[in-house]
Amino acid sequence: MTIKLHPPALRALGMKRKIGLRRSARPLLALLKRGRMLRGHAWDPFGHAHVRKVERRLIGEYKSLVEIGLERLGPTTPMPSPA
């Protein structure tokens, strides 16, 4: 069994293909799983990447779009016709 991964760090270094991890990599995957609690904190090793910063900005943009949509939505709002 092989697990295929394409980590963003390797992608940024120009690696075009996925890497295959065999059963011997399970301890590494367990370590990554335990590292999930670091997400969004200052110690997040991947949180300073440009992609992650854009993702965090998109969360706020999405929330504001939903709020605008909810303000415009009412019981008499007509359903849009399918395009």
PyMOL Python script that loads the backbone (N, CA, C, O; Angstrom):
from pymol import cmd

cmd.read_pdbstr("""\
ATOM      1  N   MET A   1       0.846  -1.176   0.000  1.00  0.00           N
ATOM      2  CA  MET A   1       0.000   0.000   0.000  1.00  0.00           C
ATOM      3  C   MET A   1       0.897   1.246   0.000  1.00  0.00           C
ATOM      4  O   MET A   1       1.884   1.319   0.732  1.00  0.00           O
ATOM      5  N   THR A   2       0.536   2.204  -0.822  1.00  0.00           N
ATOM      6  CA  THR A   2       1.270   3.457  -0.911  1.00  0.00           C
ATOM      7  C   THR A   2       0.293   4.613  -0.774  1.00  0.00           C
ATOM      8  O   THR A   2      -0.761   4.624  -1.410  1.00  0.00           O
ATOM      9  N   ILE A   3       0.644   5.575   0.051  1.00  0.00           N
ATOM     10  CA  ILE A   3      -0.160   6.785   0.222  1.00  0.00           C
ATOM     11  C   ILE A   3       0.480   7.866  -0.633  1.00  0.00           C
ATOM     12  O   ILE A   3       1.671   8.144  -0.497  1.00  0.00           O
ATOM     13  N   LYS A   4      -0.298   8.471  -1.505  1.00  0.00           N
ATOM     14  CA  LYS A   4       0.218   9.510  -2.399  1.00  0.00           C
ATOM     15  C   LYS A   4      -0.063  10.883  -1.798  1.00  0.00           C
ATOM     16  O   LYS A   4      -1.197  11.178  -1.420  1.00  0.00           O
ATOM     17  N   LEU A   5       0.967  11.722  -1.709  1.00  0.00           N
ATOM     18  CA  LEU A   5       0.840  13.076  -1.170  1.00  0.00           C
ATOM     19  C   LEU A   5       1.532  14.070  -2.101  1.00  0.00           C
ATOM     20  O   LEU A   5       2.473  13.723  -2.814  1.00  0.00           O
ATOM     21  N   HIS A   6       1.052  15.294  -2.080  1.00  0.00           N
ATOM     22  CA  HIS A   6       1.700  16.384  -2.820  1.00  0.00           C
ATOM     23  C   HIS A   6       1.727  17.600  -1.902  1.00  0.00           C
ATOM     24  O   HIS A   6       0.929  18.523  -2.066  1.00  0.00           O
ATOM     25  N   PRO A   7       2.649  17.604  -0.932  1.00  0.00           N
ATOM     26  CA  PRO A   7       2.694  18.686   0.049  1.00  0.00           C
ATOM     27  C   PRO A   7       2.958  20.047  -0.597  1.00  0.00           C
ATOM     28  O   PRO A   7       3.743  20.144  -1.540  1.00  0.00           O
ATOM     29  N   PRO A   8       2.306  21.093  -0.094  1.00  0.00           N
ATOM     30  CA  PRO A   8       2.506  22.439  -0.643  1.00  0.00           C
ATOM     31  C   PRO A   8       3.961  22.883  -0.614  1.00  0.00           C
ATOM     32  O   PRO A   8       4.406  23.594  -1.516  1.00  0.00           O
ATOM     33  N   ALA A   9       4.712  22.474   0.411  1.00  0.00           N
ATOM     34  CA  ALA A   9       6.115  22.893   0.493  1.00  0.00           C
ATOM     35  C   ALA A   9       6.915  22.332  -0.677  1.00  0.00           C
ATOM     36  O   ALA A   9       7.753  23.030  -1.249  1.00  0.00           O
ATOM     37  N   LEU A  10       6.662  21.077  -1.034  1.00  0.00           N
ATOM     38  CA  LEU A  10       7.368  20.489  -2.177  1.00  0.00           C
ATOM     39  C   LEU A  10       6.881  21.089  -3.492  1.00  0.00           C
ATOM     40  O   LEU A  10       7.656  21.262  -4.433  1.00  0.00           O
ATOM     41  N   ARG A  11       5.601  21.399  -3.544  1.00  0.00           N
ATOM     42  CA  ARG A  11       5.044  22.041  -4.737  1.00  0.00           C
ATOM     43  C   ARG A  11       5.696  23.398  -4.952  1.00  0.00           C
ATOM     44  O   ARG A  11       5.991  23.781  -6.085  1.00  0.00           O
ATOM     45  N   ALA A  12       5.919  24.126  -3.858  1.00  0.00           N
ATOM     46  CA  ALA A  12       6.550  25.447  -3.952  1.00  0.00           C
ATOM     47  C   ALA A  12       8.001  25.341  -4.417  1.00  0.00           C
ATOM     48  O   ALA A  12       8.538  26.269  -5.021  1.00  0.00           O
ATOM     49  N   LEU A  13       8.623  24.209  -4.132  1.00  0.00           N
ATOM     50  CA  LEU A  13      10.006  23.992  -4.564  1.00  0.00           C
ATOM     51  C   LEU A  13      10.100  23.502  -6.003  1.00  0.00           C
ATOM     52  O   LEU A  13      11.195  23.274  -6.516  1.00  0.00           O
ATOM     53  N   GLY A  14       8.949  23.340  -6.655  1.00  0.00           N
ATOM     54  CA  GLY A  14       8.945  22.964  -8.059  1.00  0.00           C
ATOM     55  C   GLY A  14       8.665  21.509  -8.345  1.00  0.00           C
ATOM     56  O   GLY A  14       8.702  21.092  -9.502  1.00  0.00           O
ATOM     57  N   MET A  15       8.383  20.715  -7.308  1.00  0.00           N
ATOM     58  CA  MET A  15       8.082  19.302  -7.545  1.00  0.00           C
ATOM     59  C   MET A  15       6.706  19.186  -8.175  1.00  0.00           C
ATOM     60  O   MET A  15       5.721  19.675  -7.622  1.00  0.00           O
ATOM     61  N   LYS A  16       6.637  18.547  -9.317  1.00  0.00           N
ATOM     62  CA  LYS A  16       5.391  18.474 -10.076  1.00  0.00           C
ATOM     63  C   LYS A  16       4.563  17.224  -9.750  1.00  0.00           C
ATOM     64  O   LYS A  16       3.348  17.214  -9.947  1.00  0.00           O
ATOM     65  N   ARG A  17       5.220  16.177  -9.253  1.00  0.00           N
ATOM     66  CA  ARG A  17       4.515  14.918  -9.029  1.00  0.00           C
ATOM     67  C   ARG A  17       4.290  14.658  -7.548  1.00  0.00           C
ATOM     68  O   ARG A  17       4.964  15.231  -6.691  1.00  0.00           O
ATOM     69  N   LYS A  18       3.330  13.782  -7.261  1.00  0.00           N
ATOM     70  CA  LYS A  18       3.076  13.369  -5.889  1.00  0.00           C
ATOM     71  C   LYS A  18       4.178  12.423  -5.435  1.00  0.00           C
ATOM     72  O   LYS A  18       4.833  11.767  -6.245  1.00  0.00           O
ATOM     73  N   ILE A  19       4.368  12.367  -4.109  1.00  0.00           N
ATOM     74  CA  ILE A  19       5.322  11.414  -3.563  1.00  0.00           C
ATOM     75  C   ILE A  19       4.541  10.251  -2.964  1.00  0.00           C
ATOM     76  O   ILE A  19       3.422  10.426  -2.481  1.00  0.00           O
ATOM     77  N   GLY A  20       5.129   9.086  -2.999  1.00  0.00           N
ATOM     78  CA  GLY A  20       4.489   7.903  -2.433  1.00  0.00           C
ATOM     79  C   GLY A  20       5.106   7.552  -1.097  1.00  0.00           C
ATOM     80  O   GLY A  20       6.327   7.446  -0.982  1.00  0.00           O
ATOM     81  N   LEU A  21       4.271   7.371  -0.085  1.00  0.00           N
ATOM     82  CA  LEU A  21       4.736   6.978   1.243  1.00  0.00           C
ATOM     83  C   LEU A  21       4.273   5.552   1.520  1.00  0.00           C
ATOM     84  O   LEU A  21       3.103   5.218   1.329  1.00  0.00           O
ATOM     85  N   ARG A  22       5.197   4.723   1.969  1.00  0.00           N
ATOM     86  CA  ARG A  22       4.855   3.338   2.275  1.00  0.00           C
ATOM     87  C   ARG A  22       4.509   3.195   3.749  1.00  0.00           C
ATOM     88  O   ARG A  22       4.447   4.181   4.485  1.00  0.00           O
ATOM     89  N   ARG A  23       4.287   1.968   4.166  1.00  0.00           N
ATOM     90  CA  ARG A  23       3.905   1.701   5.555  1.00  0.00           C
ATOM     91  C   ARG A  23       4.938   2.218   6.553  1.00  0.00           C
ATOM     92  O   ARG A  23       4.587   2.554   7.684  1.00  0.00           O
ATOM     93  N   SER A  24       6.166   2.283   6.162  1.00  0.00           N
ATOM     94  CA  SER A  24       7.214   2.735   7.082  1.00  0.00           C
ATOM     95  C   SER A  24       7.045   4.213   7.450  1.00  0.00           C
ATOM     96  O   SER A  24       7.677   4.686   8.395  1.00  0.00           O
ATOM     97  N   ALA A  25       6.213   4.938   6.726  1.00  0.00           N
ATOM     98  CA  ALA A  25       5.996   6.359   6.995  1.00  0.00           C
ATOM     99  C   ALA A  25       4.859   6.605   7.984  1.00  0.00           C
ATOM    100  O   ALA A  25       4.528   7.755   8.272  1.00  0.00           O
ATOM    101  N   ARG A  26       4.262   5.539   8.503  1.00  0.00           N
ATOM    102  CA  ARG A  26       3.147   5.734   9.447  1.00  0.00           C
ATOM    103  C   ARG A  26       3.520   6.578  10.670  1.00  0.00           C
ATOM    104  O   ARG A  26       2.714   7.410  11.087  1.00  0.00           O
ATOM    105  N   PRO A  27       4.705   6.401  11.262  1.00  0.00           N
ATOM    106  CA  PRO A  27       5.052   7.279  12.399  1.00  0.00           C
ATOM    107  C   PRO A  27       5.072   8.760  12.006  1.00  0.00           C
ATOM    108  O   PRO A  27       4.676   9.615  12.798  1.00  0.00           O
ATOM    109  N   LEU A  28       5.525   9.061  10.802  1.00  0.00           N
ATOM    110  CA  LEU A  28       5.527  10.443  10.323  1.00  0.00           C
ATOM    111  C   LEU A  28       4.096  10.972  10.193  1.00  0.00           C
ATOM    112  O   LEU A  28       3.809  12.108  10.572  1.00  0.00           O
ATOM    113  N   LEU A  29       3.209  10.141   9.657  1.00  0.00           N
ATOM    114  CA  LEU A  29       1.812  10.551   9.515  1.00  0.00           C
ATOM    115  C   LEU A  29       1.151  10.729  10.883  1.00  0.00           C
ATOM    116  O   LEU A  29       0.325  11.625  11.055  1.00  0.00           O
ATOM    117  N   ALA A  30       1.505   9.888  11.855  1.00  0.00           N
ATOM    118  CA  ALA A  30       0.971  10.036  13.207  1.00  0.00           C
ATOM    119  C   ALA A  30       1.446  11.351  13.826  1.00  0.00           C
ATOM    120  O   ALA A  30       0.691  12.023  14.529  1.00  0.00           O
ATOM    121  N   LEU A  31       2.693  11.709  13.562  1.00  0.00           N
ATOM    122  CA  LEU A  31       3.224  12.978  14.063  1.00  0.00           C
ATOM    123  C   LEU A  31       2.485  14.160  13.442  1.00  0.00           C
ATOM    124  O   LEU A  31       2.146  15.120  14.133  1.00  0.00           O
ATOM    125  N   LEU A  32       2.237  14.085  12.136  1.00  0.00           N
ATOM    126  CA  LEU A  32       1.481  15.150  11.468  1.00  0.00           C
ATOM    127  C   LEU A  32       0.064  15.254  12.026  1.00  0.00           C
ATOM    128  O   LEU A  32      -0.476  16.351  12.169  1.00  0.00           O
ATOM    129  N   LYS A  33      -0.531  14.107  12.338  1.00  0.00           N
ATOM    130  CA  LYS A  33      -1.885  14.109  12.895  1.00  0.00           C
ATOM    131  C   LYS A  33      -1.908  14.815  14.248  1.00  0.00           C
ATOM    132  O   LYS A  33      -2.822  15.590  14.530  1.00  0.00           O
ATOM    133  N   ARG A  34      -0.909  14.548  15.080  1.00  0.00           N
ATOM    134  CA  ARG A  34      -0.843  15.209  16.389  1.00  0.00           C
ATOM    135  C   ARG A  34      -0.558  16.702  16.247  1.00  0.00           C
ATOM    136  O   ARG A  34      -0.912  17.488  17.125  1.00  0.00           O
ATOM    137  N   GLY A  35       0.078  17.092  15.148  1.00  0.00           N
ATOM    138  CA  GLY A  35       0.394  18.497  14.926  1.00  0.00           C
ATOM    139  C   GLY A  35      -0.792  19.334  14.496  1.00  0.00           C
ATOM    140  O   GLY A  35      -0.674  20.552  14.362  1.00  0.00           O
ATOM    141  N   ARG A  36      -1.949  18.691  14.274  1.00  0.00           N
ATOM    142  CA  ARG A  36      -3.139  19.456  13.860  1.00  0.00           C
ATOM    143  C   ARG A  36      -3.550  20.495  14.888  1.00  0.00           C
ATOM    144  O   ARG A  36      -4.142  21.518  14.542  1.00  0.00           O
ATOM    145  N   MET A  37      -3.236  20.234  16.155  1.00  0.00           N
ATOM    146  CA  MET A  37      -3.638  21.200  17.192  1.00  0.00           C
ATOM    147  C   MET A  37      -2.888  22.519  17.057  1.00  0.00           C
ATOM    148  O   MET A  37      -3.269  23.512  17.678  1.00  0.00           O
ATOM    149  N   LEU A  38      -1.835  22.541  16.260  1.00  0.00           N
ATOM    150  CA  LEU A  38      -1.073  23.774  16.054  1.00  0.00           C
ATOM    151  C   LEU A  38      -1.686  24.671  14.972  1.00  0.00           C
ATOM    152  O   LEU A  38      -1.295  25.830  14.832  1.00  0.00           O
ATOM    153  N   ARG A  39      -2.642  24.140  14.212  1.00  0.00           N
ATOM    154  CA  ARG A  39      -3.217  24.913  13.110  1.00  0.00           C
ATOM    155  C   ARG A  39      -3.821  26.217  13.609  1.00  0.00           C
ATOM    156  O   ARG A  39      -4.557  26.251  14.595  1.00  0.00           O
ATOM    157  N   GLY A  40      -3.493  27.278  12.905  1.00  0.00           N
ATOM    158  CA  GLY A  40      -4.049  28.582  13.243  1.00  0.00           C
ATOM    159  C   GLY A  40      -3.310  29.307  14.353  1.00  0.00           C
ATOM    160  O   GLY A  40      -3.677  30.430  14.696  1.00  0.00           O
ATOM    161  N   HIS A  41      -2.288  28.702  14.919  1.00  0.00           N
ATOM    162  CA  HIS A  41      -1.519  29.328  15.989  1.00  0.00           C
ATOM    163  C   HIS A  41      -0.174  29.805  15.456  1.00  0.00           C
ATOM    164  O   HIS A  41       0.191  29.514  14.316  1.00  0.00           O
ATOM    165  N   ALA A  42       0.542  30.523  16.270  1.00  0.00           N
ATOM    166  CA  ALA A  42       1.844  31.065  15.866  1.00  0.00           C
ATOM    167  C   ALA A  42       2.859  29.955  15.589  1.00  0.00           C
ATOM    168  O   ALA A  42       3.797  30.162  14.819  1.00  0.00           O
ATOM    169  N   TRP A  43       2.688  28.784  16.202  1.00  0.00           N
ATOM    170  CA  TRP A  43       3.626  27.679  16.026  1.00  0.00           C
ATOM    171  C   TRP A  43       3.312  26.806  14.822  1.00  0.00           C
ATOM    172  O   TRP A  43       4.010  25.821  14.582  1.00  0.00           O
ATOM    173  N   ASP A  44       2.287  27.142  14.064  1.00  0.00           N
ATOM    174  CA  ASP A  44       1.908  26.357  12.885  1.00  0.00           C
ATOM    175  C   ASP A  44       3.009  26.461  11.834  1.00  0.00           C
ATOM    176  O   ASP A  44       3.242  27.548  11.305  1.00  0.00           O
ATOM    177  N   PRO A  45       3.698  25.353  11.514  1.00  0.00           N
ATOM    178  CA  PRO A  45       4.809  25.445  10.568  1.00  0.00           C
ATOM    179  C   PRO A  45       4.371  25.767   9.136  1.00  0.00           C
ATOM    180  O   PRO A  45       5.162  26.291   8.352  1.00  0.00           O
ATOM    181  N   PHE A  46       3.129  25.461   8.793  1.00  0.00           N
ATOM    182  CA  PHE A  46       2.642  25.716   7.446  1.00  0.00           C
ATOM    183  C   PHE A  46       1.747  26.946   7.365  1.00  0.00           C
ATOM    184  O   PHE A  46       1.338  27.337   6.272  1.00  0.00           O
ATOM    185  N   GLY A  47       1.439  27.558   8.495  1.00  0.00           N
ATOM    186  CA  GLY A  47       0.505  28.675   8.537  1.00  0.00           C
ATOM    187  C   GLY A  47       1.025  29.974   7.974  1.00  0.00           C
ATOM    188  O   GLY A  47       0.245  30.892   7.724  1.00  0.00           O
ATOM    189  N   HIS A  48       2.322  30.076   7.768  1.00  0.00           N
ATOM    190  CA  HIS A  48       2.897  31.323   7.267  1.00  0.00           C
ATOM    191  C   HIS A  48       3.036  31.333   5.749  1.00  0.00           C
ATOM    192  O   HIS A  48       3.500  32.314   5.168  1.00  0.00           O
ATOM    193  N   ALA A  49       2.633  30.240   5.114  1.00  0.00           N
ATOM    194  CA  ALA A  49       2.705  30.165   3.649  1.00  0.00           C
ATOM    195  C   ALA A  49       1.682  31.117   3.036  1.00  0.00           C
ATOM    196  O   ALA A  49       0.634  31.375   3.628  1.00  0.00           O
ATOM    197  N   HIS A  50       1.984  31.628   1.872  1.00  0.00           N
ATOM    198  CA  HIS A  50       1.102  32.575   1.185  1.00  0.00           C
ATOM    199  C   HIS A  50      -0.287  31.980   0.969  1.00  0.00           C
ATOM    200  O   HIS A  50      -1.295  32.667   1.133  1.00  0.00           O
ATOM    201  N   VAL A  51      -0.335  30.717   0.605  1.00  0.00           N
ATOM    202  CA  VAL A  51      -1.620  30.054   0.340  1.00  0.00           C
ATOM    203  C   VAL A  51      -2.487  30.055   1.588  1.00  0.00           C
ATOM    204  O   VAL A  51      -3.687  30.317   1.505  1.00  0.00           O
ATOM    205  N   ARG A  52      -1.900  29.767   2.738  1.00  0.00           N
ATOM    206  CA  ARG A  52      -2.670  29.723   3.986  1.00  0.00           C
ATOM    207  C   ARG A  52      -3.163  31.116   4.380  1.00  0.00           C
ATOM    208  O   ARG A  52      -4.267  31.253   4.906  1.00  0.00           O
ATOM    209  N   LYS A  53      -2.363  32.138   4.135  1.00  0.00           N
ATOM    210  CA  LYS A  53      -2.794  33.503   4.446  1.00  0.00           C
ATOM    211  C   LYS A  53      -3.978  33.900   3.576  1.00  0.00           C
ATOM    212  O   LYS A  53      -4.915  34.541   4.053  1.00  0.00           O
ATOM    213  N   VAL A  54      -3.941  33.523   2.306  1.00  0.00           N
ATOM    214  CA  VAL A  54      -5.063  33.816   1.405  1.00  0.00           C
ATOM    215  C   VAL A  54      -6.305  33.067   1.868  1.00  0.00           C
ATOM    216  O   VAL A  54      -7.403  33.623   1.865  1.00  0.00           O
ATOM    217  N   GLU A  55      -6.138  31.800   2.270  1.00  0.00           N
ATOM    218  CA  GLU A  55      -7.280  31.021   2.752  1.00  0.00           C
ATOM    219  C   GLU A  55      -7.938  31.694   3.952  1.00  0.00           C
ATOM    220  O   GLU A  55      -9.165  31.757   4.033  1.00  0.00           O
ATOM    221  N   ARG A  56      -7.131  32.196   4.882  1.00  0.00           N
ATOM    222  CA  ARG A  56      -7.714  32.844   6.062  1.00  0.00           C
ATOM    223  C   ARG A  56      -8.473  34.112   5.696  1.00  0.00           C
ATOM    224  O   ARG A  56      -9.498  34.416   6.305  1.00  0.00           O
ATOM    225  N   ARG A  57      -7.973  34.866   4.691  1.00  0.00           N
ATOM    226  CA  ARG A  57      -8.696  36.063   4.243  1.00  0.00           C
ATOM    227  C   ARG A  57     -10.005  35.681   3.561  1.00  0.00           C
ATOM    228  O   ARG A  57     -11.001  36.392   3.688  1.00  0.00           O
ATOM    229  N   LEU A  58     -10.009  34.576   2.848  1.00  0.00           N
ATOM    230  CA  LEU A  58     -11.220  34.147   2.146  1.00  0.00           C
ATOM    231  C   LEU A  58     -12.340  33.774   3.107  1.00  0.00           C
ATOM    232  O   LEU A  58     -13.515  33.905   2.764  1.00  0.00           O
ATOM    233  N   ILE A  59     -11.995  33.313   4.305  1.00  0.00           N
ATOM    234  CA  ILE A  59     -13.021  32.976   5.294  1.00  0.00           C
ATOM    235  C   ILE A  59     -13.841  34.212   5.631  1.00  0.00           C
ATOM    236  O   ILE A  59     -15.071  34.157   5.644  1.00  0.00           O
ATOM    237  N   GLY A  60     -13.171  35.321   5.902  1.00  0.00           N
ATOM    238  CA  GLY A  60     -13.875  36.572   6.213  1.00  0.00           C
ATOM    239  C   GLY A  60     -14.694  37.064   5.037  1.00  0.00           C
ATOM    240  O   GLY A  60     -15.812  37.548   5.215  1.00  0.00           O
ATOM    241  N   GLU A  61     -14.148  36.945   3.833  1.00  0.00           N
ATOM    242  CA  GLU A  61     -14.880  37.370   2.634  1.00  0.00           C
ATOM    243  C   GLU A  61     -16.132  36.520   2.440  1.00  0.00           C
ATOM    244  O   GLU A  61     -17.193  37.048   2.105  1.00  0.00           O
ATOM    245  N   TYR A  62     -16.019  35.226   2.646  1.00  0.00           N
ATOM    246  CA  TYR A  62     -17.166  34.327   2.505  1.00  0.00           C
ATOM    247  C   TYR A  62     -18.244  34.667   3.527  1.00  0.00           C
ATOM    248  O   TYR A  62     -19.426  34.727   3.189  1.00  0.00           O
ATOM    249  N   LYS A  63     -17.840  34.891   4.776  1.00  0.00           N
ATOM    250  CA  LYS A  63     -18.816  35.222   5.814  1.00  0.00           C
ATOM    251  C   LYS A  63     -19.555  36.510   5.484  1.00  0.00           C
ATOM    252  O   LYS A  63     -20.768  36.589   5.683  1.00  0.00           O
ATOM    253  N   SER A  64     -18.850  37.523   4.982  1.00  0.00           N
ATOM    254  CA  SER A  64     -19.511  38.785   4.650  1.00  0.00           C
ATOM    255  C   SER A  64     -20.469  38.603   3.472  1.00  0.00           C
ATOM    256  O   SER A  64     -21.539  39.212   3.452  1.00  0.00           O
ATOM    257  N   LEU A  65     -20.104  37.780   2.499  1.00  0.00           N
ATOM    258  CA  LEU A  65     -21.014  37.523   1.372  1.00  0.00           C
ATOM    259  C   LEU A  65     -22.283  36.803   1.828  1.00  0.00           C
ATOM    260  O   LEU A  65     -23.378  37.098   1.348  1.00  0.00           O
ATOM    261  N   VAL A  66     -22.130  35.862   2.752  1.00  0.00           N
ATOM    262  CA  VAL A  66     -23.306  35.156   3.278  1.00  0.00           C
ATOM    263  C   VAL A  66     -24.196  36.128   4.045  1.00  0.00           C
ATOM    264  O   VAL A  66     -25.419  36.085   3.909  1.00  0.00           O
ATOM    265  N   GLU A  67     -23.596  37.002   4.847  1.00  0.00           N
ATOM    266  CA  GLU A  67     -24.387  37.978   5.603  1.00  0.00           C
ATOM    267  C   GLU A  67     -25.139  38.919   4.671  1.00  0.00           C
ATOM    268  O   GLU A  67     -26.302  39.232   4.925  1.00  0.00           O
ATOM    269  N   ILE A  68     -24.501  39.375   3.604  1.00  0.00           N
ATOM    270  CA  ILE A  68     -25.172  40.244   2.626  1.00  0.00           C
ATOM    271  C   ILE A  68     -26.332  39.497   1.977  1.00  0.00           C
ATOM    272  O   ILE A  68     -27.417  40.051   1.801  1.00  0.00           O
ATOM    273  N   GLY A  69     -26.094  38.240   1.623  1.00  0.00           N
ATOM    274  CA  GLY A  69     -27.158  37.438   1.019  1.00  0.00           C
ATOM    275  C   GLY A  69     -28.331  37.239   1.964  1.00  0.00           C
ATOM    276  O   GLY A  69     -29.486  37.283   1.540  1.00  0.00           O
ATOM    277  N   LEU A  70     -28.042  37.019   3.244  1.00  0.00           N
ATOM    278  CA  LEU A  70     -29.116  36.836   4.225  1.00  0.00           C
ATOM    279  C   LEU A  70     -29.912  38.113   4.431  1.00  0.00           C
ATOM    280  O   LEU A  70     -31.122  38.065   4.653  1.00  0.00           O
ATOM    281  N   GLU A  71     -29.231  39.271   4.359  1.00  0.00           N
ATOM    282  CA  GLU A  71     -29.947  40.541   4.498  1.00  0.00           C
ATOM    283  C   GLU A  71     -30.911  40.757   3.332  1.00  0.00           C
ATOM    284  O   GLU A  71     -32.002  41.298   3.513  1.00  0.00           O
ATOM    285  N   ARG A  72     -30.506  40.336   2.147  1.00  0.00           N
ATOM    286  CA  ARG A  72     -31.338  40.530   0.954  1.00  0.00           C
ATOM    287  C   ARG A  72     -32.440  39.484   0.835  1.00  0.00           C
ATOM    288  O   ARG A  72     -33.402  39.679   0.093  1.00  0.00           O
ATOM    289  N   LEU A  73     -32.309  38.387   1.553  1.00  0.00           N
ATOM    290  CA  LEU A  73     -33.263  37.287   1.463  1.00  0.00           C
ATOM    291  C   LEU A  73     -34.450  37.539   2.374  1.00  0.00           C
ATOM    292  O   LEU A  73     -34.286  37.949   3.523  1.00  0.00           O
ATOM    293  N   GLY A  74     -35.616  37.300   1.869  1.00  0.00           N
ATOM    294  CA  GLY A  74     -36.820  37.459   2.663  1.00  0.00           C
ATOM    295  C   GLY A  74     -37.879  36.475   2.201  1.00  0.00           C
ATOM    296  O   GLY A  74     -37.675  35.749   1.228  1.00  0.00           O
ATOM    297  N   PRO A  75     -39.025  36.448   2.904  1.00  0.00           N
ATOM    298  CA  PRO A  75     -40.066  35.485   2.538  1.00  0.00           C
ATOM    299  C   PRO A  75     -40.659  35.741   1.150  1.00  0.00           C
ATOM    300  O   PRO A  75     -41.208  34.824   0.539  1.00  0.00           O
ATOM    301  N   THR A  76     -40.557  36.963   0.648  1.00  0.00           N
ATOM    302  CA  THR A  76     -41.124  37.265  -0.669  1.00  0.00           C
ATOM    303  C   THR A  76     -40.072  37.334  -1.765  1.00  0.00           C
ATOM    304  O   THR A  76     -40.382  37.701  -2.899  1.00  0.00           O
ATOM    305  N   THR A  77     -38.822  36.984  -1.438  1.00  0.00           N
ATOM    306  CA  THR A  77     -37.756  37.021  -2.438  1.00  0.00           C
ATOM    307  C   THR A  77     -38.014  35.939  -3.480  1.00  0.00           C
ATOM    308  O   THR A  77     -38.141  34.765  -3.131  1.00  0.00           O
ATOM    309  N   PRO A  78     -38.094  36.322  -4.765  1.00  0.00           N
ATOM    310  CA  PRO A  78     -38.345  35.306  -5.792  1.00  0.00           C
ATOM    311  C   PRO A  78     -37.124  34.410  -6.009  1.00  0.00           C
ATOM    312  O   PRO A  78     -35.984  34.837  -5.825  1.00  0.00           O
ATOM    313  N   MET A  79     -37.380  33.186  -6.397  1.00  0.00           N
ATOM    314  CA  MET A  79     -36.302  32.245  -6.706  1.00  0.00           C
ATOM    315  C   MET A  79     -35.689  32.648  -8.042  1.00  0.00           C
ATOM    316  O   MET A  79     -36.422  32.995  -8.969  1.00  0.00           O
ATOM    317  N   PRO A  80     -34.360  32.611  -8.165  1.00  0.00           N
ATOM    318  CA  PRO A  80     -33.756  32.934  -9.454  1.00  0.00           C
ATOM    319  C   PRO A  80     -34.055  31.823 -10.465  1.00  0.00           C
ATOM    320  O   PRO A  80     -34.135  30.646 -10.114  1.00  0.00           O
ATOM    321  N   SER A  81     -34.216  32.223 -11.710  1.00  0.00           N
ATOM    322  CA  SER A  81     -34.472  31.228 -12.751  1.00  0.00           C
ATOM    323  C   SER A  81     -33.168  30.552 -13.142  1.00  0.00           C
ATOM    324  O   SER A  81     -32.123  31.200 -13.183  1.00  0.00           O
ATOM    325  N   PRO A  82     -33.219  29.248 -13.430  1.00  0.00           N
ATOM    326  CA  PRO A  82     -31.979  28.549 -13.812  1.00  0.00           C
ATOM    327  C   PRO A  82     -31.425  29.089 -15.117  1.00  0.00           C
ATOM    328  O   PRO A  82     -32.180  29.393 -16.040  1.00  0.00           O
ATOM    329  N   ALA A  83     -30.122  29.209 -15.194  1.00  0.00           N
ATOM    330  CA  ALA A  83     -29.482  29.764 -16.399  1.00  0.00           C
ATOM    331  C   ALA A  83     -29.305  28.719 -17.471  1.00  0.00           C
ATOM    332  O   ALA A  83     -28.784  29.018 -18.545  1.00  0.00           O
TER     333      ALA A  83
END
""", "prot")
cmd.dss("prot")
cmd.show_as("cartoon", "prot")
cmd.util.cbc("prot")
cmd.orient("prot")
